[in-house]
């Protein structure tokens, strides 16, 4: 059985707002008066666009929170796809086997401050690169939701790459800068909708991550056992495990490389 073929399920999390689950990250459907938006598309080999038609007849655009394939694998079912310029290089990099994925699709790029207008519903781009150099948050002003991809969630935020190939943004200090940036907008949203591990979650996670990052920067080293139910030993075997720690605080968790705590100066 192909593990990348699993029937979609969906649930309504707010008026005109759905979370769709299939394979990979959560996909969120935001419905406006004139258009709809998919925030990420997972990586199911089933046609996500056909499933979305059972919820809304409106034209649908895609906006990716970053370029990792578990968030972009379903992009090719849609005609209009947006992401940060730093996400483009990753977006069509399949994790395992490209067969069954529509990858011949055009990409348009957006940067900090871009606002999408769905008709009575606007969504603003906020750059927050740490887990990935192309990471953005999406602030849904009217419905008071913040979509954070893999930069803020209730399982763990992964801030470690593989040796010298790790993106320069993958530091604890950079992650905290991003969280403080979101803190400045805290009065503009009520809930956070992340890419994995439960949704929606309380916006108090912003403070928890700021404090967690600070603990690490203050020299309090996390534990060596980095694994969790969503990050199991049976599946993940990191080649540089000796350098990786997991710091937990008030429900937040960051998995980081002890050699990459501070931004290079």
N, C-alpha and C positions, 0 to 999 in steps of 0.2 A: 504493500500500500504506500502511495506517495504521501509523505508527511506534509507536503506543501499543498495538499488538496484537502480542505476541511470546510464544511458548510459554514457560511456566515451566520452570525447571530447579531442582534442589535437590541439596544434598549434606549429609551428616551431619558436623558439626564436633565433636560430643561426644555422649556417650550422651544420648538423648532431646532432642537439640538439632540443629536443621536451619537452614541458610541457604537461602532461596529467592530466585532471581533471575528477574526478568521485565523490567519497564520502571521506571526510577527507582531509588530506594535499595534496598539489601538489605532483605529481610524475614526475620526470625528466628522460628522456631517452637520454643517451649519447652514441653515436655510434662511435666506432673506426674502424680500418681496419680489426680486427680479432674478437673482442668481443664487446658487448654492456653492458651498466650498467644502472640499474634503481636506482636512488637516491630516496628512500622512495617509498612506494606502496599504500598509502592511506588506506581506510578501506571499500571499496566496496565489496559486496558479489559476484559481477560478476568477471569472470576470466580475470584478467589483462594481464596474459601471452598471452592469445589468441588475445587480442586487440593489444598487442605489435607486434605480428607476422604480423599484417597488415602494420607495418611501417618498420620492419627489419627482415630478416631471420637469423641473427647472433645469436649465443648463448648469453644469457643474465644473468648477475649476479645482485644481489641486494646489495646495501649498505645503511643502515639506518643511518640517522643523529642522532637519539636517539630512545629510546624504546617505546615511547607512541603509543598506538594502532592505533591512527588516521594516523600514519606514517608506521605502520608495518602490518596492517590487511591483506594486499594482499601478504605478503611474501610467504605464503604456495603454491602459484601457481608456484613458481620458485624453481630450484634445488640448487642454490648456493646463500647463504645469509650471509652477513657480518655485524657486528656491534661492537661497543665498549663493552668490558666486563661488564661495569656497566649498559649497556642497556638490557642485556639478561633477567634479572628478570622481566622487564616490557613488553617485546616484545609480549608475548602471553596472556597478561592480558586483556581480552576483555572488552570493556566498557559496553556493554549490550548484553547478549545472544550470546553464541559461535556458535549456529547453522548456517551453511552456510559458515563458515570460515575454510579453511584448515590449521590446526595448527600443524600437525605432520611433521615438517621440521627441518633439522639440522641447527645449527648456528655456524659459524666460527667467531672468534674475531680478531679485529685489534686495534692497538694503534698508538700513535703519530708517525708520520713520515712514516707510511706504504704507499707505492706507488703502485697503481693498474695500470697495463699496458694493455690498450685496443687495442694496435697496432696503433702507430702514435698518441696516445692520452693517457697521463698519468694523474692520479688523486691522490692527496696527502691528507692524513688524518692529521687534526689539531684538537687537543683536546680543547674544549671550554665549559666545564660544568658549568652551572648556572641554567637555566630553568630545566635542567635534568642532573643528574650525569653522564649519558652516552652520552652526546652531543658531536658531532664532526662537524667540518666544512670540506668540501671537495673542494680542490683547483684544478681546471681543468686548467693545465698550458698552454696547446696549445691553448685552446679556451678562455682563460682569464676570466673564470667565477668562482665565489665562491658560494658554496651551504651551507647555514647556518641553515637549519632546523628552529627551533623556537627560536634561540638565537639572531637573528637579523632579523627584518621584519618591514614593514611599518604600521602594525596595532598596536600591542603592544607586548612587551616581558613580559611574566608572571614570576615573581620572588617570588611567594608566594606559600607555601604549606599549609597543614592542620595541624595546631598546632604543637605538638611535633614530628609528623611524617614527617615534611618537611625535604627534603634533606639538608645537611649542606652546600652544594654549593650554595643554593638559597639566595645569598646576593647581594646587589648592588655593593659592593666592588669587589666581585669575577667576576661579570658581566663586570665591567670596566677593570679588568685585562685581561679578554678574548678579549675585544674589542681592547685594546692596543696591544695584541698579533697579532690580525688581521691587525692592523695599520702597524705593522712592515713589513707586506707582501703586503701593499696597491699597490705597483707598479707592482705586479704580476697578478692583475685582473682588469677588467674594469667594470663589473657589478656583482651584488649580486642576487642570486636566493634563496629566502626564502621559508618556508613551507606554508605560508598563506598570504592572503591580498595583492595580486598584485605581479607580477614578469615579467621581471627582474626589479630591482630597482637600483638607482645610488649608487656608493660606498661611496658617501659623508655621507651616513647614519652611517658609522663607526665613523666618527668624532662627529656626532650628538649624538650618544649614549654615547661616552666617556664624552662629556660635560654634558649630561643629568644625567648620573651617578654621576658626580662630584657635580652637583647642590644638589642632595640628600645628598651626603656625607658631604657637606658643611652646611647642616641644613635647606635647603629650602624644606619644606614639600609639597608634591603633593596634589592634590585635593581629596576630599572624594568620589566624583562621579567617579567611575572607569570604568563605562560602555562605550561601543562603539558599532558601528553597527555590528562588528564581536564578540562582547562580551555582548549580550543584556540582559537586566534585566528580560525579560520574560523567559529566559532559565537558567541563572546563578543566584544562590542564595548562596553566600558563607557564611559559618557558622561563620567565624571570620572577617566579613566585617569591624568591628570597627577598625581593625588594618591595613587595606589595603588602599593604596593611589595610585594615578596615576600621574606620573610626565611627562610632555610633553615639548619637546624642538626641534625646527627645524625639525618638522615632525616625530621625534622619540617619543616613549612613553614606559615607564616601569611601570608595576603594581607590587608593592612591599609591603612587610610587614614592618611596621615602627620598629618592634622589631628585624629585621634581615637585617640591613643595612651593618654592618661591619663583616668581617670574624672573627670568634671566635679566641681569642688568649690566 
